Amino acid sequence: MPCIVPQLPRAWSRSFAASFRGLGKAGLASLLLALCGCSRPAPNVLLITLDTTRADHIGCYGFPLAQTPRLDRLAREGVRCANAVTAAPITLPSHSTILTGLYPPAHGVRDNGTYALGDDAVTLAERLKAKGYRTQAIVSALVLNRRYGLAQGFDGYDDDLWSEEEAKLFMIRSRPGPKTAARAAAWLDRWAKESPPKTRKPFFLWMHLFDAHQPYRLTSAERVLAPSAYDAEIGVLDQSVGRVLDKLEKLGVLDDTLVIVTADHGESLGEHGEKTHAVFIYDATVRIPLLLRFPRALPKGKVYEGPVRTVDLVPTILAALKLPGGQETQGRNLLPALAGEASPPDLPQYSESLLSEVGFGMAPLFGVRLGGYKWVRAPKPEVYDLKRDPKELKNLYPAEARRGAQLDRELQA
């Protein structure tokens, strides 16, 4: 039977009718569906993680040379988080946080290759599978191989990279983003055909793209996307994101899908003497892009200025799906703030790097951003005023030792 929305009686008073205006489009749509006895399908979830991608090298974050039209469009159609920070500037620990809502000290993954996520950690895939979701992961680098524990809860975990080009010395075997996007699009086609729309399960698809990580492997056509190889690779990522979003639109499920695009970490590009990432925790490597599109609950074109941590993603996703479990994480449900229904909470943003300790026997680094300042606990402590010194060039310690001590207490909380 077709869904027929009942006509509202004309006799309703203007004041009563006006009370519906505060619902917004999403709330009003839900009310009308309830009145007619209709129900929306359970939302799908598409999580795209861009390896090694700085926020400030994307067009919607203000980079003038960016070739990122699809990411820029996604920002216009949803919410762009201007102040998102990763828990660790290295792939496996960061993804472990993204998928569990736990900090590295809690989930136990502190470096690539020598750690694995334990069975006691509950992943987003496990939570969604328990609620009837089809779960699929497609990763693009050996560092996220199933042996490291992230396959928990996924019906399928596509990590077969052995047909790809042999990795260079000290580099990681990987798959180009266009191939990964093609696999994701093919999986979506299979999902759409498996049963009629009214009876098929919703999906959770995680796609990981590795192109912005060295060594850059651009085709001759891709080299002209941007002046630098790094920015050209981000252009390739953008095209791969667009291919999957186009597939969702073609299947008619884009507006029924919560889309999250973020990065595991950034890239230093020589700042502070660091050529790439993983050692230091300056903003070049810990500040990340975060874009969310979900017409059911989020506005279009909103720039969210409040602090966001990767640990907040799982509880926020679960809240958007109206599912429990967020309180079992260490993150915060930011859906009300992202939707403009609550003020942004002033959250401490934790980051760590243990590579210097694990790999070289040196001191680990722990940091926190709060109230516009950043503290780095190190043999030579560091304090930065991020508003006046966003590139973190002027260490205010020891003049700001008292502020540093206050921020250090956040690390002990």
C-alpha positions as CSV (number, residue, x, y, z in Angstrom):
1,M,0.0,0.0,0.0
2,P,1.4,3.4,-0.9
3,C,2.2,5.8,1.9
4,I,-0.4,8.6,2.0
5,V,0.2,11.5,4.4
6,P,-3.0,12.6,6.0
7,Q,-4.2,16.2,5.5
8,L,-4.1,18.3,8.6
9,P,-7.5,19.7,9.7
10,R,-7.9,23.4,8.8
11,A,-9.5,24.0,12.2
12,W,-6.1,23.5,14.0
13,S,-5.1,26.8,15.5
14,R,-2.2,28.7,14.2
15,S,-0.4,28.5,17.5
16,F,-0.7,24.7,17.5
17,A,0.5,24.4,13.9
18,A,3.4,26.8,14.7
19,S,4.6,24.3,17.3
20,F,5.7,22.0,14.5
21,R,8.1,24.6,13.1
22,G,10.7,23.8,15.7
23,L,11.0,20.2,14.6
24,G,13.0,21.1,11.5
25,K,12.8,19.2,8.2
26,A,14.1,15.9,9.6
27,G,11.8,16.0,12.6
28,L,8.7,17.0,10.6
29,A,9.4,14.2,8.1
30,S,9.6,11.7,10.9
31,L,6.4,12.9,12.3
32,L,4.5,12.7,9.0
33,L,5.8,9.2,8.5
34,A,4.6,8.2,11.9
35,L,1.2,9.7,11.3
36,C,0.8,7.7,8.1
37,G,2.1,4.5,9.7
38,C,5.1,4.4,7.5
39,S,8.7,3.8,8.5
40,R,12.0,4.7,7.0
41,P,14.6,2.0,6.4
42,A,17.3,1.7,8.9
43,P,20.2,4.1,7.9
44,N,23.2,2.7,6.2
45,V,26.7,3.8,7.3
46,L,29.6,4.6,5.0
47,L,32.9,5.3,6.8
48,I,35.8,6.4,4.6
49,T,39.2,6.9,6.1
50,L,41.9,8.8,4.2
51,D,45.3,7.7,5.2
52,T,47.9,10.5,5.8
53,T,45.6,13.4,4.8
54,R,46.0,16.8,6.3
55,A,42.9,18.9,6.8
56,D,44.6,22.1,5.6
57,H,45.3,20.5,2.2
58,I,41.6,20.1,1.3
59,G,39.7,22.8,-0.5
60,C,36.9,23.2,2.0
61,Y,39.5,23.7,4.7
62,G,40.9,26.7,2.8
63,F,43.7,25.2,0.7
64,P,43.7,27.2,-2.6
65,L,45.6,24.6,-4.7
66,A,43.3,21.7,-3.7
67,Q,41.7,19.5,-6.3
68,T,39.0,18.1,-4.0
69,P,35.6,18.9,-5.6
70,R,33.8,15.9,-4.1
71,L,35.0,16.5,-0.6
72,D,34.2,20.1,-0.9
73,R,30.7,19.2,-2.1
74,L,30.3,16.8,0.8
75,A,31.1,19.7,3.1
76,R,28.4,21.8,1.5
77,E,25.9,19.0,1.9
78,G,26.7,18.2,5.5
79,V,28.8,19.3,8.4
80,R,32.5,20.1,8.3
81,C,34.4,19.8,11.6
82,A,37.1,22.5,11.7
83,N,38.8,21.2,14.8
84,A,39.1,17.4,14.7
85,V,42.2,15.7,16.1
86,T,43.4,12.1,16.0
87,A,44.4,10.1,19.0
88,A,47.7,8.9,17.3
89,P,49.5,10.0,14.2
90,I,50.0,6.5,12.9
91,T,47.7,4.2,11.0
92,L,46.9,1.1,13.2
93,P,46.5,2.8,16.6
94,S,44.4,5.6,15.0
95,H,42.1,3.2,13.2
96,S,41.7,1.1,16.4
97,T,40.4,4.3,18.1
98,I,38.1,5.2,15.2
99,L,36.5,1.7,15.2
100,T,36.2,1.2,19.0
101,G,35.8,4.7,20.5
102,L,38.6,3.9,22.9
103,Y,41.9,5.7,23.4
104,P,45.2,3.8,22.6
105,P,46.0,3.1,26.3
106,A,42.5,1.4,26.6
107,H,42.5,-0.6,23.4
108,G,46.2,-1.4,23.7
109,V,47.3,-0.7,20.1
110,R,50.3,1.7,20.4
111,D,52.2,1.2,17.1
112,N,52.0,-0.4,13.7
113,G,53.0,-4.0,13.2
114,T,53.8,-5.1,16.7
115,Y,50.4,-4.7,18.3
116,A,46.9,-6.2,17.5
117,L,43.5,-5.2,18.7
118,G,42.4,-7.7,21.3
119,D,39.1,-9.7,21.2
120,D,37.9,-8.0,24.3
121,A,37.6,-4.7,22.4
122,V,34.1,-4.2,20.9
123,T,34.2,-2.6,17.4
124,L,31.6,-0.6,15.7
125,A,31.2,-3.4,13.2
126,E,30.4,-5.8,16.0
127,R,27.8,-3.5,17.4
128,L,26.1,-2.9,14.1
129,K,26.3,-6.6,13.1
130,A,24.5,-7.4,16.3
131,K,21.7,-5.1,15.2
132,G,21.2,-6.7,11.8
133,Y,23.7,-4.8,9.6
134,R,25.7,-6.2,6.7
135,T,29.3,-5.3,7.5
136,Q,32.1,-5.0,5.0
137,A,35.6,-3.5,5.1
138,I,37.9,-2.8,2.1
139,V,41.4,-1.7,3.2
140,S,44.2,-0.5,1.0
141,A,47.4,-1.2,3.0
142,L,49.1,-4.2,4.6
143,V,49.3,-2.3,7.9
144,L,45.5,-2.9,8.3
145,N,45.7,-6.6,7.5
146,R,43.2,-8.8,9.5
147,R,46.1,-10.2,11.6
148,Y,46.0,-6.9,13.5
149,G,42.5,-7.4,14.8
150,L,40.4,-4.8,13.0
151,A,38.3,-7.5,11.1
152,Q,36.2,-8.1,14.3
153,G,32.6,-7.9,13.4
154,F,32.9,-7.6,9.6
155,D,31.1,-10.2,7.5
156,G,33.8,-9.5,4.8
157,Y,37.3,-8.0,5.2
158,D,38.9,-7.3,1.9
159,D,42.7,-7.1,2.7
160,D,44.0,-9.1,-0.2
161,L,46.9,-7.0,-1.6
162,W,49.2,-9.7,-2.9
163,S,48.4,-9.0,-6.5
164,E,49.6,-5.4,-6.0
165,E,53.0,-4.0,-6.8
166,E,55.8,-5.1,-4.5
167,A,56.5,-2.5,-1.9
168,K,59.8,-0.6,-1.9
169,L,62.2,-0.9,1.0
170,F,60.7,0.2,4.4
171,M,57.4,1.0,2.6
172,I,54.0,-0.7,2.9
173,R,52.3,-2.9,0.3
174,S,49.2,-1.1,-0.8
175,R,46.4,-0.9,-3.4
176,P,45.6,2.3,-5.4
177,G,42.5,4.1,-4.4
178,P,40.7,3.8,-7.7
179,K,40.9,0.0,-7.4
180,T,39.6,0.1,-3.8
181,A,36.8,2.4,-4.8
182,A,35.9,0.0,-7.7
183,R,35.7,-2.9,-5.2
184,A,33.5,-0.8,-2.9
185,A,31.2,0.1,-5.7
186,A,31.0,-3.5,-6.8
187,W,30.1,-4.6,-3.2
188,L,27.4,-2.0,-3.1
189,D,25.9,-3.4,-6.3
190,R,25.9,-6.9,-4.8
191,W,24.3,-5.6,-1.6
192,A,21.5,-3.8,-3.6
193,K,20.7,-7.0,-5.6
194,E,20.6,-9.4,-2.7
195,S,17.0,-8.7,-1.7
196,P,14.1,-6.2,-2.3
197,P,14.6,-2.8,-0.7
198,K,12.0,-3.4,2.0
199,T,13.6,-6.6,3.3
200,R,17.4,-6.1,2.7
201,K,19.6,-5.4,5.6
202,P,21.2,-2.0,6.1
203,F,25.0,-1.9,5.5
204,F,28.1,-0.7,7.3
205,L,30.8,-0.2,4.7
206,W,34.3,0.9,5.8
207,M,36.6,2.0,2.9
208,H,40.2,2.9,3.6
209,L,42.3,4.8,1.0
210,F,46.1,4.9,1.2
211,D,47.2,7.1,-1.8
212,A,48.4,10.1,0.2
213,H,51.0,7.9,2.0
214,Q,54.5,7.7,0.6
215,P,55.7,6.4,-1.8
216,Y,53.5,8.4,-4.3
217,R,52.5,6.3,-7.3
218,L,50.8,8.7,-9.7
219,T,49.9,8.0,-13.2
220,S,50.8,10.5,-15.9
221,A,47.1,11.7,-15.9
222,E,47.1,12.1,-12.1
223,R,50.4,14.0,-11.9
224,V,48.7,17.1,-13.3
225,L,46.1,17.3,-10.6
226,A,48.2,19.5,-8.4
227,P,51.7,21.0,-8.3
228,S,53.0,18.6,-5.6
229,A,52.8,14.9,-5.6
230,Y,51.2,14.9,-2.1
231,D,48.4,17.2,-3.2
232,A,47.9,15.2,-6.5
233,E,47.4,12.1,-4.4
234,I,44.8,13.8,-2.3
235,G,43.1,14.6,-5.6
236,V,43.1,10.9,-6.4
237,L,41.5,10.2,-3.0
238,D,38.9,12.8,-3.8
239,Q,38.0,11.0,-7.1
240,S,37.7,7.6,-5.3
241,V,35.4,9.1,-2.7
242,G,33.3,10.6,-5.5
243,R,33.0,7.2,-7.2
244,V,31.5,5.6,-4.1
245,L,29.2,8.5,-3.4
246,D,28.0,8.4,-7.0
247,K,27.2,4.7,-6.6
248,L,25.1,5.4,-3.5
249,E,23.2,8.1,-5.4
250,K,22.7,5.8,-8.4
251,L,21.3,3.1,-6.1
252,G,18.9,5.7,-4.5
253,V,20.3,5.3,-0.9
254,L,22.6,8.3,-0.5
255,D,20.2,10.2,1.6
256,D,19.5,7.1,3.7
257,T,23.2,6.7,4.5
258,L,25.3,8.3,7.2
259,V,28.5,9.3,5.4
260,I,31.6,10.0,7.5
261,V,34.9,10.9,5.8
262,T,37.9,11.4,8.0
263,A,41.7,10.7,8.2
264,D,43.8,8.5,10.5
265,H,46.4,11.3,10.7
266,G,48.0,14.1,8.7
267,E,51.5,14.5,7.2
268,S,54.3,16.7,8.4
269,L,55.9,17.6,5.0
270,G,59.1,18.8,6.8
271,E,57.5,20.9,9.6
272,H,59.5,20.7,12.8
273,G,62.1,18.6,11.1
274,E,59.7,15.7,10.5
275,K,59.6,14.4,7.0
276,T,56.4,12.3,7.2
277,H,54.5,11.4,10.4
278,A,54.3,9.0,13.5
279,V,57.0,10.6,15.7
280,F,55.8,14.0,16.7
281,I,52.3,15.2,17.7
282,Y,52.2,18.7,16.2
283,D,49.0,19.7,14.4
284,A,50.5,18.9,11.0
285,T,50.1,15.2,11.9
286,V,47.3,15.1,14.4
287,R,44.7,17.6,13.0
288,I,42.5,15.8,10.5
289,P,39.5,16.4,8.2
290,L,36.1,15.3,9.3
291,L,33.0,15.6,7.1
292,L,29.6,14.1,7.9
293,R,26.5,13.9,5.7
294,F,23.2,12.7,7.0
295,P,20.1,14.6,5.9
296,R,17.9,12.9,8.5
297,A,19.7,14.6,11.4
298,L,22.4,17.0,10.2
299,P,22.1,20.4,8.5
300,K,23.7,21.4,5.2
301,G,26.7,23.6,5.0
302,K,27.4,23.8,8.7
303,V,31.0,24.4,10.0
304,Y,31.4,23.0,13.4
305,E,34.1,24.8,15.4
306,G,34.0,22.8,18.6
307,P,36.7,20.2,19.4
308,V,36.2,16.7,18.1
309,R,38.2,13.6,18.8
310,T,38.4,10.3,16.9
311,V,37.2,8.7,20.1
312,D,33.9,10.5,19.6
313,L,33.0,8.9,16.3
314,V,31.6,5.6,17.5
315,P,29.2,7.1,20.1
316,T,28.1,9.8,17.6
317,I,27.4,7.3,14.9
318,L,25.4,5.1,17.3
319,A,23.4,8.1,18.4
320,A,22.6,9.0,14.8
321,L,21.4,5.4,14.2
322,K,19.4,5.6,17.5
323,L,21.4,2.6,18.8
324,P,22.8,1.9,22.3
325,G,26.4,1.4,23.2
326,G,27.9,4.8,23.0
327,Q,28.2,5.1,26.8
328,E,30.5,2.1,26.7
329,T,33.1,4.0,24.9
330,Q,35.5,6.8,26.1
331,G,34.0,9.3,23.6
332,R,31.2,11.8,23.6
333,N,28.0,11.8,21.5
334,L,28.4,15.0,19.6
335,L,25.2,14.6,17.5
336,P,23.2,17.3,19.4
337,A,26.1,19.8,19.0
338,L,26.7,18.9,15.3
339,A,23.0,19.3,14.6
340,G,23.0,22.7,16.3
341,E,20.7,21.6,19.1
342,A,23.4,22.0,21.9
343,S,26.5,24.1,22.5
344,P,29.8,22.5,21.6
345,P,31.4,21.0,24.6
346,D,35.0,22.0,25.4
347,L,36.6,18.6,25.3
348,P,40.3,17.8,25.9
349,Q,41.8,16.4,22.7
350,Y,44.4,13.7,23.6
351,S,47.1,12.6,21.2
352,E,50.1,10.3,21.8
353,S,53.1,8.9,19.9
354,L,55.0,5.9,21.2
355,L,57.1,5.3,18.1
356,S,60.1,7.1,19.5
357,E,60.0,4.8,22.5
358,V,59.0,1.5,20.8
359,G,61.2,2.0,17.8
360,F,64.2,3.9,19.1
361,G,64.2,3.6,22.9
362,M,63.6,7.3,23.4
363,A,60.9,9.1,25.4
364,P,57.2,8.8,24.3
365,L,55.1,11.9,23.6
366,F,51.7,12.7,25.1
367,G,49.7,15.8,24.4
368,V,46.4,17.5,25.0
369,R,44.7,20.5,23.4
370,L,42.2,22.4,25.5
371,G,40.9,26.0,25.6
372,G,43.0,27.1,22.6
373,Y,46.3,25.8,24.1
374,K,48.3,22.7,23.6
375,W,50.6,20.8,26.0
376,V,53.1,18.2,25.1
377,R,54.6,16.1,27.9
378,A,58.2,15.4,26.8
379,P,61.7,15.6,28.2
380,K,61.6,19.3,27.1
381,P,58.0,20.2,27.8
382,E,56.0,22.3,25.3
383,V,53.1,24.8,25.5
384,Y,51.6,26.5,22.5
385,D,48.9,29.2,22.1
386,L,47.1,27.7,19.0
387,K,45.1,30.8,18.3
388,R,48.2,33.1,18.0
389,D,50.6,30.4,16.9
390,P,48.7,27.8,14.9
391,K,52.0,26.4,13.4
392,E,53.4,25.7,16.9
393,L,56.6,27.6,16.4
394,K,56.9,29.4,19.7
395,N,57.2,27.2,22.8
396,L,55.8,29.1,25.8
397,Y,57.4,26.8,28.3
398,P,58.6,27.6,31.0
399,A,56.9,30.9,31.1
400,E,53.5,29.1,30.9
401,A,54.6,26.2,33.2
402,R,51.5,26.7,35.4
403,R,49.2,26.3,32.4
404,G,51.2,23.3,31.3
405,A,50.7,21.7,34.7
406,Q,47.0,22.3,34.5
407,L,46.8,20.7,31.1
408,D,49.0,17.8,32.2
409,R,46.4,16.9,34.7
410,E,44.1,16.2,31.8
411,L,46.5,13.5,30.7
412,Q,46.1,11.9,34.1
413,A,42.3,12.0,34.1
